[in-house]
């Protein structure tokens, strides 16, 4: 099977368009069409229904598409490993981090890593922990910070952070003078929360389900500065990692009763080749966080 044609086929199937696939691959659209036609002739199968400029996968095309991502990832890994055996390095760390950590936990670590390895480039993507796990499994990123609970079998991970979730209120809020807050007490108030897919939201939804309470959500946003501003103005309260609200005199932080902690880990695909640059970052994180790997 022609590997280049398989790549073209996968891109067309993913984007649903020969034109968009050609743009993504930075090649001429006729070259894509011709390569896929040759692939169909080689396989003696029709991979796409073509009608009125619209395309859809045939049953045979669906089966090939399910396999193509794994084949392409394996070929990319092999190319990278062979390059490094010849003394070359990829030189890029593709890392996905949740937004809260990207703002408060990772900046000094990233700067320290860059100081140690000035020739390596870091490409950092911010998203929700669940989306990052999906991107990692799909091969869109090499490393991701995800929750330690429920790590899939095709992922390896090592713990890097445990932090406590805090209830965050304004200084004049009725809860401001409390020593701690129960989930039931939290849900008696208007909330400002992250959108679905972020660990902050998953923990809050889990607490609400366990308490049998439908939370009253006034604002949904992934913008941490906006969340803090809304709390300060008294339009809602929230739960945030302790690191995100330290040293802010306009906010009061209260522990949960019982305490709620979040465990996060640095993860990578188990069966893929981890480049020297990514291995260097993993080793650096283990050294800096001084936590013992769980798996």
FENKA-V938777 format. One record per pair of residues at least 24 apart in sequence whose C-alpha atoms are under 6 Angstrom apart, sorted by sequence separation. I is the first residue (numbers start at 1). J is the second residue. D is the distance in Angstrom with one decimal. If there is no record, write none. Layout:
I_J_D ; I_J_D
//
This chain:
195_220_5.6 ; 190_216_5.3 ; 191_217_4.7 ; 192_218_5.8 ; 194_220_5.5 ; 195_221_5.9 ; 99_126_5.3 ; 190_217_5.8 ; 191_218_5.6 ; 192_219_4.6 ; 193_220_5.0 ; 194_221_5.1 ; 92_120_5.8 ; 96_124_5.7 ; 98_126_5.5 ; 187_215_5.5 ; 190_218_5.9 ; 192_220_5.9 ; 194_222_5.0 ; 91_120_4.7 ; 92_121_4.7 ; 93_122_4.8 ; 94_123_4.9 ; 95_124_4.9 ; 96_125_4.6 ; 97_126_5.1 ; 98_127_5.2 ; 5_35_5.3 ; 91_121_6.0 ; 92_122_5.6 ; 93_123_6.0 ; 96_126_5.8 ; 98_128_5.2 ; 5_36_5.9 ; 98_129_5.7 ; 192_236_5.5 ; 191_236_4.8 ; 192_237_5.9 ; 190_236_4.9 ; 191_237_5.0 ; 192_238_5.5 ; 94_141_5.4 ; 97_144_6.0 ; 191_238_5.6 ; 94_142_5.3 ; 95_143_4.8 ; 96_144_4.5 ; 97_145_5.2 ; 95_144_5.5 ; 170_231_5.8 ; 169_231_6.0 ; 170_232_4.9 ; 130_197_5.2 ; 169_237_5.1 ; 128_197_5.1 ; 129_198_5.4 ; 168_237_5.8 ; 128_198_4.2 ; 129_199_5.9 ; 168_238_5.3 ; 167_238_5.9 ; 168_239_5.7 ; 167_239_4.5 ; 166_239_5.3 ; 166_240_5.5 ; 180_254_5.4 ; 182_256_5.6 ; 165_240_5.5 ; 166_241_6.0 ; 180_255_5.1 ; 181_256_4.9 ; 182_257_5.0 ; 165_241_4.6 ; 166_242_5.9 ; 180_256_5.5 ; 181_257_5.6 ; 164_241_5.9 ; 180_257_5.9 ; 164_242_5.9 ; 171_251_5.8 ; 170_251_4.9 ; 171_252_5.8 ; 169_251_5.9 ; 170_252_5.9 ; 169_252_5.3 ; 168_252_5.7 ; 168_253_4.7 ; 167_253_5.6 ; 166_253_5.8 ; 167_254_5.0 ; 166_254_5.5 ; 166_255_5.0 ; 165_260_5.6 ; 164_260_5.9 ; 165_261_5.7 ; 164_261_4.3 ; 163_261_5.7 ; 163_262_5.5 ; 162_262_5.6 ; 162_263_4.6 ; 161_263_5.9 ; 161_264_5.3 ; 159_264_6.0 ; 160_265_5.1 ; 159_265_4.0 ; 158_265_5.2 ; 157_265_6.0 ; 158_266_5.4 ; 157_266_5.5 ; 157_267_4.1 ; 156_267_5.6 ; 156_268_5.5 ; 155_268_5.7 ; 155_269_4.5 ; 156_270_5.2 ; 148_263_5.6 ; 155_270_4.7 ; 148_264_5.2 ; 154_270_5.3 ; 147_264_4.5 ; 148_265_5.6 ; 146_264_5.6 ; 146_265_5.6 ; 145_265_5.5 ; 145_266_4.6 ; 144_266_5.7 ; 144_267_5.3 ; 143_267_5.6 ; 143_268_4.9 ; 160_289_5.7 ; 159_293_6.0 ; 158_293_4.6 ; 158_294_5.8 ; 93_277_6.0 ; 93_278_5.4 ; 91_277_5.5 ; 77_273_5.3
//
